[in-house]
């Protein structure tokens, strides 16, 4: 209750999947399974970059330039 670095809720997983559900609702779904997989890969990459303090545009520009952001690995994994 006193550590304001901790998020107010633990719904990050729900927030991460909300855009996929919204795209399905607006577009009526994905045309192919490969298209859905590509969409999920890009969203996952951008979400991970954002969680590591990298801006959306910098992460996207670096990825398109062939220098994608790679998050640090956990020592315990």
Phi, psi and omega in degrees: 000341182253348180268103184279001173283337180279131180302153181298325179227178180244035183265028181300321178298320178293318179296323180293327182268352183298320181296323178297315179295322179295318179297319177299319182293315183286312185274348182085008180123183178260146182288322181225161175294324178296321178296320177295320179295319178297316179300315180295322179296314180294315179298320180296316179299312182292324177294317178296318178299315180299319180293340178258014174082014178265132181291153180305310185291322178294316180298317180293315180297317179296320179296317180290336178274000179086014179235066184292155176285132175241120180291153177295144179276151178281141180290333183276351184268000000 
